[in-house]
Amino acid sequence: MPTPAVSMNDARSASRGTGNSRSATSPSHVTAMTMPMAPYLTDGEDQRIDMLDRLIGSIYDGPIESTPWQTAMQLLREQLNAAHVTLMLRPPSTDSAGVMLNTGSTTTQTVQSYETHFFAMDPFVRLPEGEVVAAEELIGKQWLQSTVYLDFLKPLNIRHLLGADINTRDGIECRLRVTRLHGSEPFSAEDKALCRLLLPHLKRSIQLHARLDFLECERAMFAGAVNRMQLGTISIDQNGNIIESNQEARRILGEKDGIWLAGNNLCVDSALESRQLQQMIRHCVTNACAADGPGVVEAMSVSRPSGRAKLGILVRAIPLGPYSESKQRPAAAVFLRDPEASAAQPSQELVRRLFGLTRMEASLALLLTEGYTLDEAAEKMNVRRNTARTHLRSIFCKTGVTRQTMLVRLLLNSVLSLG
């Protein structure tokens, strides 16, 4: 039995709310408002409430789906008996193909033809904020003579088009489009009322997605910088379980030279060092759970059976935030440093641009940073020692240092390691 459609009055009432301060567009509003009345609802009304609850819930779950809002768009497509529901997160433009999320039968060729050609001819854009309109309502009978309809939609057997635009204060512009095939009924007032009811929720969900996307970009940027600095990181929750580790940490643990991973626990060869590490982790985790406690930082070194230089380990507490509630959040971070790790060599071009050096000067500076003496560097560069000394004096002049040790420190402390 198909779920009954939402009436225009129901949608308007739900979207406008009542005179109290409680928002009528919160995800649980429909359920919360109707739960006490459940014994008095008819079967049709009960189905309608359940449908709205699933739709609104799926909209707010959308930002954390692998393909955002896929469930919500599929539910809306089924409810409206639509051929397609499309959400343009970033509408196509002359500069970009944009980002379009589709449900229904589509082909790569169809999407590409719109992204590269037909978007520029589409008159069904810049709709009034919050309004849901059919193409013929907006454009009139000439819609069926438009290039987009005749050359793009009609060959796809699409007859009816319903749309709404979503714009936010921070410049987000999204488009919601719903289609029906030839032979289908036009979209009704109830269909448009349902979409209008969902728009405020979708707008809020899109804003949440934008915030999450910003945080993920920031996280990826800093994670990449830490990786390039050859610093291993491991995050641990308040139960002592490992949540996440970066590429360098996995490399160190994978060598199983003094420290390794057994299940979800860090293991150390030396029993004494193992007890010390576990005690440090417990101390930091306990401190992190005390929201008003000072941040704790502890350090130690771990011997390696291979005889290589000891690994450096630092454990830092990550205190709870004022509104933290999840037990799965990081409570402590373990940092690993392998003193013998081979860091990626900065390019000569970066050194040249950063300090205004010539190519020969940049090459010499990098060799000195790697620990070579001036004579060894001259030999590697296949130049005379006096030539290398001339280059070195020029480097001193351009960088403002007076000794090789100062030059090496300057390069190591610069942004080169992030390149």
Secondary structure, DSSP 8 states (H G I E B T S, - for coil): -------HHHHHHHHH--SSSS-TTSTTHHHHHHGGGGGG--HHHHHHHHHHHHHHHHHHHGGGSSSTTHHHHHHHHHHTT-SEEEEEEE---SS---EEEEESS--HHHHHHHHHTGGGG----S--TT--EEHHHHH-GGGGGSHIIIIIIGGGTEEEEEEEEEE-TTS-EEEEEEEEETTS----HHHHHHHHHHHHHHHHHHHHHHHHHHHHHHHHHHHHHHHHTT-EEEEE-TTS-EEEE-HHHHHHHHHTSSEEEETTEEEESSHHHHHHHHHHHHHHHHHHHSTTS---EEEEEE--TT----EEEEEEE----TT---TTS--EEEEEE-TT-------HHHHHHHHT--HHHHHHHHHHHTT--HHHHHHHHT--HHHHHHHHHHHHHHHT--SHHHHHHHHHTSGGGG-
